[in-house]
Structures are given as structure tokens and as C-alpha cells.
Amino acid sequence: MFYISIILAILGGVGYQYFVKLIPQTLNPIVSILMVYITGIFLCLLLLPFYPSEGGLATQVRQLNWIQIAIALSVLAIELGFLLMYRYGWNLTTANITTGVFTNLLLIALGILVIGEKISPINGLGILLSIIGVALIGYKPAQ
């Protein structure tokens, strides 16, 4: 499952970016996202029997808390953000990498300041290269 999980995340990320880019400009973004969530609920209901709940479903539901609401708000921001980015001219080739680098920089700060994680010098070099990479991706030579 170690490798299957990352393959699933990569394929999901690629599919997500590609298909969001294909949403028609004339479709209301909220209606589009609503249909995505309705479909997601249906798919989760289909998958539920393959992931048995320890102690039963009622026990699992009682463990839900504010975190699921925070994740829902975060997911909605991602969905709407990317949909609007593509509508207003971002390219598939640069939108995800740009947001990814800045998201990771903020997560690094969050990890260090809030969770107490440490980064090594090689991690610091990787962070610097990521910043340089985003600068190069966005660079437009004078004509």
C-alpha cells in the first residue's frame, strides 16, 4: 500500500488538474463543484463496504469533529481557486507547480513554527531550488 497510495495521489492530482482545466467557461463554478461533491459522496458510499469501520459506522461518525469542516473549507478553496485560475488565464503547465511551491513553503513554515519539525541543510537547499524554479517558470524574457 505504500507505493499504491502515492501512485493513487499522483494519478488523482494529474487527473484533477487536467479535468478542471477542461470545465467549460460558461458553467457556473459553484454548480460544477457541487456536482463534483455529489459524485464524490456517491463514490464514497460505493467504497464504504470495502473499508470496514472498526466498531461500526456509528462509532466512526461519533469521532467526527471540526477538523472535517476545516478540511471541507480547504478543499472548497482549492477547487474554486484552481477553477478560477484556469478561467482567468493560468496555464496547466504553470498553475499547479506555482501553487505547489508556495503551498509547500507555507507548510514548511507551519511545520517548523507550529508542529516543531526540523529541516536539514539539504532540505533548505531543496527549498531554495524550488523558489528559483518558480522564478524561472514565471520568467518572461524581454522582447
C-alpha positions, 0 to 999 in steps of 0.5 A: 500500500505504500507505493499504491497510495502515492501512485493513487495521489499522483494519478488523482492530482494529474487527473484533477488538474487536467479535468478542471482545466477542461470545465467549460467557461460558461458553467457556473463554478459553484454548480460544477463543484457541487456536482463534483461533491455529489459524485464524490459522496456517491463514490464514497458510499460505493467504497464504504463496504470495502473499508470496514469501520472498526466498531461500526459506522456509528462509532466512526461518525461519533469521532467526527469533529471540526477538523472535517469542516476545516478540511471541507473549507480547504478543499472548497478553496482549492477547487474554486481557486484552481477553477478560477485560475484556469478561467482567468488565464493560468496555464496547466503547465504553470498553475499547479507547480506555482501553487505547489511551491508556495503551498509547500513553503507555507507548510514548511513554515507551519511545520517548523513554527507550529508542529516543531519539525526540523529541516536539514541543510539539504532540505533548505537547499531543496527549498531554495531550488524550488523558489528559483524554479518558480522564478524561472517558470514565471520568467518572461524574457524581454522582447 
